[in-house]
Every structure is written in structure tokens, then in C-alpha cells.
Amino acid sequence: MTSISVAIRNSDKEHNLIKQADIGEVPLEKYHVLSYREFRLHTITIKYTPKNELDPILKGCEIVEKACWKAQEDFFEYAKKRDLLTYVEKDGKIVAFQIASYWIMDNYLIFDLDETMVLKECRGHSLARVLSMITGRTVCLMLSRMKGIDKMVFMGLTPNLRLVNVLDRYRFAYRMLDNSFNPSPELLKVHDAFLEKKGAELVHKDYPFFLKSAFPGSMKPADCGQKTSKRIEKILPPGLDFNFRGDAFLFFMAFGKLTVLPPLVIMMLLTFGLGALTNKKLGFFSRKKYEEIDRFLKLNGNTMVERRKSDRRVVDKKPVDIEHLVERRKSDRRMATLDN
């Protein structure tokens, strides 16, 4: 399941674990993508990275995860079920990482940021955003080489109410896009397909996008007790429990092949400067940017994703504000009760 997290406060034990960890020789050049301030970013395809190189990378990421929250699953087993891993290195140590996976449903490429972790001492450098841009750019390159797929859905799942409020605060930036705060019927179909694929359950059937027990027992005390805006309060389901049961908010945002490029180009230019244009692996003007992607798609053949056969009925594509959607679902439920 997806998580976006930072270490709020590391204990002395966790600091010693980070400083003394013998994680072997972490590959620092072979998978290097670009540099950002004093940090170096690297991306690997988990399935096709040799074990002797993959294991030290995963060990370093596991140390970061343990410093950030209480994991519910063995990290190695968890990570090897995913597709992409982007990690941040500073002074020879991994200090942040992001794991992503993806699959296809109809003409959508579903892009799932499974986990993003940043050590406390490296906060304040926008590393979570930087990681998301690198992973997003990699997936966009992949999307551009896939036939019959013309839309991408970014998704993230968080048990942190503070981040839900941050997403709401910046909703003006993506108000024209199909998203969880203003979902179209098509996006709601993706939502339902996700629940089925993951075997997930809603906190309340009338309130979409809030999942029950996604991260039980994972939140640290410092992460709890966040205040929320009145607008968010209106869409929170009754019985929601982020802190102890580990409920989570599922954020979707859908892009077309072309609509994703302008904001991505602008954000990468502002963050990486001209390197966003000329970087060998990800640069928009690079002649070699597709080499790694084409090699990966060739290795995967037709097994990279599993195409879903879903209901293709024509539906009304007009988006619905989530507050109105919640009220409508409750109203429909009441009418069905009366009819019975």
C-alpha cells in the first residue's frame, strides 16, 4: 500500500542504526540519474537489478523506513513486489527513497507511489517532491512508448491527515484535472477497480477514497493529532481513525498524455534547471532518454502489466465535487432502503 512519510523525530537508537549500518557497497554510479543540491538521485527497475546490487540498496532503504515509521511487512518482500525504486544518496548513505508500481486498466496507466520516506535530518529540501518528479518523469517516458494507452492516473495513499490538508490547500493547482476532490464517473470506476485489486475496504460505503486499516499501527505519536480544515471535515467519513486503526486517504489525479507534460516540464525546470532539458536519462531534449525505457519494456514483454476487462458502458464524464458526491451516495442509500 502507498505511504508518504517523513521521520518526525528519530530516537538515539535509530540514529545509531543509521550511522553504524553496514549495508555493503551501494551502487552509486551505475544507476545515477542526476544531482540535486548536495544529493544524488538514482533509479532502478527492481525486477531486473542483479541481486548483489539490489540487496545493499534495499538494506539502505530499509534503514530509512525503520527510522520513519513502524513497518507492517518485511521490507525486502514488500519491495520486490514493486517495479521502480528511486533512492537519494548523500555522503555514501541512502537518506530517502520512493517505491512505485503500475498496471493497466483499459486505456489508463495506473501509477502508484507505494512508499516515500525521508530521514528527519534531510527534511526541508523538498526531497519527497523531487523523488515524485523523477519517478513521474520515468513513468511518463514509459507511457509515451506504449500503444493504446493515452491516460495516466497518479495515486498516493496516506494515513497522515496533515498531508490530506496539504493536498486540499493546493487543489487550485490541479482543479482542472480529474482528481479525488472532484472525481468523474470514470475516475470512480478506477477507484472501485483499485479496491477490488487490493482487496481494500472503505471506512464507510458512502464516502469514497477513505480506506479502512490500510496501515494499522504504523503511525508514530508525533504524526497524530493533526488539525484539519472545515472543508476537509465535511468529507471525512464517520468512524475514521487515521492514528490507531491506520485508515488512509486515497488520492487520485488523472492526466492525458499531453496534459501531463506542461506542468512536469515547468516543475523540473524550476527544480533542476537546464539539466531537466539536457540530462542523458530524463532530459526532454536528450536523444538517449528512451534507451533504458525501451530495454525495460522489451525485457517485460507482455507481462509487465495485466489489462483489466472492465465495464465499458458509456458514462457521464462530468466531474462531481466530492462533498456533493458523498451527499448523493447517502441519498441513494436512503431511497434504496425506502424502496425495500
N, C-alpha and C positions, 0 to 999 in steps of 0.2 A: 504494500500500500504506500501511497505517497506521503512524504513528510517534508516540510520546510522548517528548518530549525537552526538556531544558533545556541552555543553554550552561553548561558547567562552568567554562571559563576562556577568555575572549576574548583574542586577541592584540592588540598595538598596532595592527596593520593593520586588524583587524576593528573596533576601537574608532573609528578614524579614519573607516572606511567608514560606520559608524552615525552619527557626528557630522556628517559633511560631506555625506551623501547628499542630493541634490536630487531629491526624489520628487514634486514638484509639489504641487498643492492637494489634500490628502486630505480627503474629506468627513467632517466631524466632528459635524454636527448632524442631517442628513437621516436617517442610519441609527443614530443614538444610541438605545440601549435603556435602559441605566441606568448609574449610577455605583457604584463600589466603592472605598472609601478614596480615594486620590488618582488612581485610574484611571477611565477612561470606556470602556464596552463598547459595541460596535456590531455589528450583524448584517446581512449582505446575502445575497440569493439571487444566486449568481454568474451564472447564465444570463440573468437579466433586469435586471442592473445595467448602465446605459449605459457604453460603452467609455471615455469621457472621465472617468468617475468610478471605474470599476473598475481601470483601469491604475495610477493612483497608489497605490491600496490594495494591489494585488498587488506593486508595486515595494517598498513599505514592508515587506510580509510577506517578500518575497524576501531583503531585507537581514537580517531577523531569522533566517531559515532558514540563511543562509550563516554567520552567527555561531555557530549551534548545531551544525551537522554538515555533512558532505560530501554534498551533494545528488547524486542519480544521474540526474536528469531536469530539463529546463528547467522552472523553476517556473511560468511563465505557462501553458505547455502542460498541465502537471500539474494546476494549479488549475482551469483551465477545463473539465476533465472532471468536476469535482465539483459539489456542489449548494449547500451552505451555507458561509459564511465568517464567523466571529466574530473581531473583532480588538480589541485593547486599546490605547488611546492614553493617553499621558502627555506633557504639555507639547508637544502638536502632533506627536509622533512615535509610530509604532507600535512597541510593545515586546513584544507577544505576540500569537499568533493560533491559531486552530483551524479546520481544514477538515474538513467532514463530507460524507458521501454516503449514499444509502439506496436500497433497492429492495425489492420484494415477492416473497416465496416462500410460496405457499399463503396461510395466514392470518397470516403473520409480516411485520412491517415490520422489515427488517434495517437497523440504524443503525450506520454505520461512521465512527468518528473517525479519519479518514485521517492527520491530522498535527496535532500540538500542539507549539508552540515558544515558549519563554520566554527572554528575554535574562537573562544572569547577574546583572546589576545589579538586576533586578526579581524575583529569587527571594526566597522567604521570605514571600510574600504570598498563597500558595495560588492563584495565577492559573490554573494548569492545572485545578484543581478548579472554580474559578469559571467558566472557559470551558466546561467539560463540563456544568455545571448550566444555563448559558444555552442551549447547543446542545440539551441534553436536553429542557429545557422547550419549546423551539421545536418539536422533533420530537414531543413528547407532544401539543401542541396540534394538530399535523397529524394524528396518529393518531386523536384524538378526532373528527375530521371525516371520516374515511374509513370507508366502509361495508364490512363483510365482513372487516375486519382487526381482530383482537382481541388480538394479542400483538406485543411489540416485543423485538428482540434487540439489545442493546448489544454492540458489538465493538470491540476495540482490539488492535493488533499492535505488539509492541515487541521490539527487539533488545537491550534493556537488562535484564540479569539482576537488577539491583537492584530494578527495578520489578516483576519477577516475584515476588521475595521480599516486596515491599510488599503486592502483591495477596494472597499467601498469608497474610501476617501478619494481614490484616483479613478473612479468609474467614468469620469468625464473623458479620460484619455482613450477609452475603448467603448464609449456609449454607442457608436455606430456599428460596432461588431456584435455578432451573436454571442451572448455570454450568460452566465448563471444568474445575473441580476435582471436580465431582460431576455429570457430564452424563447427561441422559436419552437414550434412543434417538432421540427427536425432535430434540434438540439436535445429536446426532451426524449426523443427516441434513442439518441446516443446515450443519454443519461440512463435510461432503462436497460439498454444493452450492456452498459458498464456494470450495473448492479447484478445482472444475470451472469456476466463473465466472471466477476469477482466473488459471487455468492454473498454480496453485501446486503444489508438491511437498512431501511430508513428509520430514523428516530421516530417519525410519525408519518403515516401514509399520505397525509395531506400537505406535507412540507418537503418538496424535493430538494436535493443537494445537501442534505444533512444526514450523514451516515452514523449508524449506531456501532459503538465498540470497535472502531477502526484501529485504535491504538490504546488498548486497555493497560493502565498502569504505567504509561510511558512518560507522562508529563512530570517534570520536577516541580517542587513547591514554588520556585521563583517564577515559573511560567504561568501560574494560576492566578485567578482573581483579577483578570483584566476588565476594565470598564468598556462599555460599548455605546455606540450612538443610538439615538432613538429610532433612526431609520432601520438599523440592523435589528433592534429589539423586535420590530414588527414582523420580521420574517423568521425569527428563532422559534423552533417547534417546542411545544410543552414537553417537559421532561428531559431537555437537552443537558448533557453532562460532559463537557469537554475535559474537566480536570481529573476525574477519578475513573469514570467508565471509559473515557478515551473516545468520545464521539468526535466527528470531524466534519468540516465543510468541504464540499467538492466544488472546485472552481473550474468551469469550462470557458474557453474562448475560441471561437471558430474563425478561421481565415480562409480566403481563397488563395490560389497560387500567386496571384498578382498583388492582392491587397496586403499580403504579409511583408512584401519587400520594402515599401517606403519607410514604415516605422522601424524595421530592422536595420536598414541602411543608416538612417539618422542616428539611432541609438549606438550602433557600432562605431560610427564616425566620431560621435561625441566621447565615446569611451576609449577607443583605440587609435584615434587619429587616422592618418593616411594608411596605417597598417591594415585597416579594415578593407581598403581597396587593393593593396598590393601583396598581402600575406599569401604565401605559396599555397597553403592548405584551405584557407577560408576566404581569401580576398575576392571581392566582387569582380576585379579585372584580371585575376590570376588565370593563366591558361591551364594550370595543373590542378585546379580545385576539385575536379571530378575524379582524379586518379584513385584516391582512397575509396570514394563512394562507389565507383564502378567495380572496384576489386571486391568490396564488401557485398554488393548486390549479386555479383557473379558467384561468390562463394555460397551465398544463401540460396541461390536458385529460386524455386517457387516455394521454399519452406520458410522464408523469412516471416511471412505473416499468413494468417488464416482468414480468408474472406468470409464474412458472415452472409448468410442468406436471410434477409430480413424483410419485413413488410414493406412493399414498395408502393403502397397506395398513395395517391396524390393527397397531400395535406396542405392546409392553410399555412403559408410560410410567415405570416405576420407575427413578430415577436410579442410576448406578453410580459409586462412588468411582474416580477416575482411576487410582490405584495398582492397584486390582483389575482395572480395565478393561485396563490395559497387560499384566498377567499373563494375563488371559483371551485377549487377542488373540495373545500369544505361544504360549499353549497350543493355540489353534485352529490356528495356523500349523503347529505341530509335528504335530498329528493329521492335517492335510491332507497333509503330507509322507509320513507313515507309510502313509496310505491309497493313495498313488500308488506 
